[in-house]
Amino acid sequence: MSASGKTVYRVKQLVAHDVAIIAEVKDGEAHRGKLRETRDSRIALGGTDSFWLIGGEKKESKLVVQKDDISVPVFASGISSMASKIRASSVFELPKVVNDNAGPGKFDAVSFTTVTRLTVGYSPHGGSEELLPALSKGTLHIPLEAPVSAIEVRPGHWLTSGFEALPAGRYGLRQQSLRSVATASLENRPDMIRLANGLVVFVSPPKWSEPKSTDLRSEEEIHESVERWLSRSTAALSLPGDAGSLEPAELLRLLADRAISEEEKADLASIAGRLSKRSELADILPEILGRDPAFRDRLAGFEESEKARLRTELEEQLRREMEVERARLAALRIEVADAETKLASFSHREALLRSETEKHEEMLRSRIASAAEGIRNESSRETAAIRDEVARLRDDMAQIATAVPAAAEPVAEARTEESIPAAPPPRFASDEQRQKTLNELAVATGLTLAEVAAIVATATDVVPVLLGPDSAAAAVDIATAFAGDDAAIVFCDPTKISLTDLLNDEHSGLREAIDKAKERPEALYAAAICGITSGPCEYWLPQIIAMRRVGRLPRNLALVASAGADGLRVPIPDSTLRHLFPLKPSKAPRPGSAKFEGLWPMTNLDQERVREVVEVLAGRELEGSAMQAVARALARTPSWMQLSDAVLVFLRQAKWLAAIAAGHEHEHDEYFIDMEG
């Protein structure tokens, strides 16, 4: 097993003063890894069966050891030569290649940059009923030559102290009783390796909690102790009826039997928690304590002190509340006096204003009458002049008709052309028609109904961008569904680097769409910008957004863009990305498009709708500016659209804007920033 580029090794054998054979620990076993030789004094001093976390492994030349170095020092191994001949569990048998007179130069030699000795614990698989009795008797055998640092006696309960290593690989408790044993638990989740024989190798350092006393006895033993103490407590309440006739010696012996020893006190302390949960104890303790006059006097004194304390606290609280109310009353009186003064001043100002208003009205009436008289006189003069001019024109036309009779025919034709009435303006679509159009657009583009409604609500503030291979056709469908034949269709390319280039494109119809939007500010006109990443849009898109915001371009001009995933594309900087509202279809679009049913009216903020939006967004984690932007956009969605369905779309937009502002990665970066091919 490796952690952070490091490997765990186990020392299998010491073959010289500073030469050790180590085995890599893999998959919970120590014999499946490769065997190495190393001349590292730190590892050699650790002894056999020590575990190490090693990093920076480097190959070295074969080790050559002198004859005087072949004998291993006694301190280099944790066991004697006699103990090494004893066969333990098969798990700890060295591979044949190690047992066959392994010596320096037999395996690959390595050295290490960093070595860290690891803590080893013991936790038998599935628990062991014999573990605690064996620990108490000092006969617990742990198949490891090196000492262990912790023993798991119960799930989650570890002994980190209070036990000692005995000869022949045995372990035992320093105290014989299991009634009160100090155990600790892991406060972190260290990386560890569990071997098949119950050993646990902590790859990262374990963090132990403060030791606490734990009763490790069986439930049967604890229950017997609880019942025994309850019966003794009940018996201690009264002496037998014939206690008065007993001999003094027998009475003293009876009292001694009811006393408890130090050992019994320790047993009582260990089961105090269990005793406190028994209902019988609630009947016994009051009767025992009630017999003590000192306790009764102390209880009465406590009651009196508590009554006095409560009385003092209530009086202090009432005094503080009365002071607060007096201060509030004084402040209210001051406010009332100020309001009365302001009211008197306002009344005086109102009288003065009414007088001045009457004067101004009288002056305006006189000026209006004078202006109307002047206009009437001027109109009379202009009418007389027009009559004279018409008379002269009639005389001239009569003379022209007499001189050139054939010229009358073109004049009549010209009058006929002038008399053709202008085409009526397009009608507005009804609510039912607009709802039908949204449903058809959702099917044709692959977007959800809430996402199409979000496009309608935000297309006049930002630029919704459809992502994917068929996004250009979807953007054209949306624009034509809103504005019909008056919709502008702009295809971007590297030659269009300014707003002037877009307006000069005669085939796009952008200039005509802008003119018509100016003529009818109450209607919604649309322009589809296809392939926004096919050219450098940062030179003209922010200009369009800013000019539309201040009214230099019509505010009722909705923009819908598209961005593909292939072909030659130009990345978009973050300063321009913040104007975009990316939407990726969640399902495949179906053939067909939405039919133009009529113009869409410009949507205004409905205050009732705004209040509903605020209630929906109350529990969302949004900053102030993001909350305002989402609330305004949601308030423009159609009234029949459920806010709970549309809010998720705008929360994704808020997440997109937050990622751009913080410079974080986003799933839509491949369409605007990270481009390949």
Buried (B, 14 or more C-beta within 10 A) or exposed (E): BBEEEBBBBBBBBBBBBBBBBBBBBBEEBBBEBEBBBBBBEBBBBBBBBBBBBBBEBEEEEEBEBEEEBEEBEEEBBBBEEEBEEEEBEEBBEBBEEBEEEBBBBBBEBBBBEEBBBBBBBBBBEEEBEEBBEBBBEBBBEBBBBBBBBBBBBEEEBBBBEBBEEEEEBBBBBEEEBBBBBBBBBBEEEBBBBEBEBBBBBBBBEBEBEEBEEBBBBEEEBBEEBBEEBBEBBEEBEEBEEEEEEBEEEEBEEEEEEEEEEEEBEEBBEBBEEBBEEBEBBEEBEEEEEEEEEEEEEEEEEEEEEEEEEEEEEEEEEEEEEEEEEEEEEEEEEEEEEEEEEEEEEEEEEEEEEEEEEEEEEEEEEEEEEEEEEEEEEEEEEEEEEEEEEEEEEEEEEEEEEEEEEEEEEEEEEEEEEEEEEEEEEBEBBEEEBBBBBBEBBBBBBBBBBBBBBBBBBBBBBBBBBBBBEBBBBBBBBBBBBBBBEBBBBBBBEEEBBEBEBBBEBEEBBBBEBBEBBEEBEEBBBBBBBBBBBBBBBBBBBBBBBEBBEEEEBBBBBBBBBBBBBEEEBBBBEEEBBBBBBBBBBEEEBEEEBBEBBBBBEBBEEEEEBBEBBEEBBEEEEBEEEBBEBBBBBBBBBBEEBEBEBBBEBBBBBBEBBBBBEEEEEBEBBEBBBEBEE
